[in-house]
Amino acid sequence: MLYLILYICQFGIILYIYRKWGREEPYLFLKLLGYSVLGAFAFSINQWTLPLGFIVFLLFFRDPAWNQLAKRYAAYTGLFVFLTGLIVPPVQNYVYERPRKVEVAQNLSASKEFNFNEHWEMINQTFRDIHNPRLARLEMEFTDHGAVKSLFYNFKTTAQGNRETNYSVELKLNEKEYEIKRNRYQKQNQQVFHMGQGRHGRISPEEFFEILNETGLDAFIQTKDSQYYSLNAEGAVRSLSEDPENTFMVTKSGIRPVVEGQLPIDAVRMTVNGFENREEDRIQSNVNYYIEPRVVYMGQ
């Protein structure tokens, strides 16, 4: 759309040049358009883009016999279009990818549970163009009273043209704000799958947060000996076929142990570790949870 506006402006400038400086010459308006197109012509090699058309103009068409001033202005207009075409994409990316700061609206104290659905709605309201997101990973810390102390996760979306956008969301507890970053890039090969990563698809952040909201963080505390807990999830649907010891299934009806007769299971794994305090590295408890997503989004 932006380039269409640019081309319309180019046409309008050429029309102005034709009326302002044009003198009698057959097909002058078409010739001015040609000079302008020549000035805008670009040649790309590797990561370099050269104004080849304008260079040709300087070498061979710089001093035309008729309407010299008008034709030069037309070529310079083309050069302006070329330079604008170089500048616009980086500016667009900067505006698109600049970090957003969003104030934390929820009360993060232990007296009130963290509302994950409300949090995800805030993310959607911030961008309004998130379609079919896939959770890549999530890291969270919370206390034995259910107070969230840290939250970081990233997810991906794929748009037309195989263009992928990576979002990262981090809770800045001291500043009482979320820092949200996103960057987009072109996927090299949509069909490549790495072992153990994205082979069976991924769960959406929305569904993952719905499950956390329905279950509550307290439900993932299997022992009261720990004061701090870390929750880690990759978002990828994996197959569980080994020993299910210390492994639980998260369902709408609650959390239940996984027994061997239920294996294999294709689900999203979530690990919860318990610590004596936040600075302690020694793990006091380690429990694996599996979530069967209702909708699986394909891709890595």
Secondary structure, DSSP 4 states (H G I P E B T S, - for coil): -HHHHHHHHHHHHHHHHHHHH--S-TTHHHHHHHHHHHHH--EEETTEEE-HHHHHHHHHSSS-SSSHHHHHHHHHHHHHHHHHHHHHHHHHHHHHHSPEEEE--S--STTS---HHHHHHHHHHHHS---S-EEEEEEEEEETT--EEEEEEEEEEEEGGGEEEEEEEEEETTTTEEEEEEEEEE-S-TT--BTTBSTT-B--HHHHHHHHHHH-GGGG---TT-SEEEEEEEEEEEEE-S--TTEEEEETTEEEE--GGG-SEEEEEEEEEEESSTT--S-SEEEEEEE--SS-B---
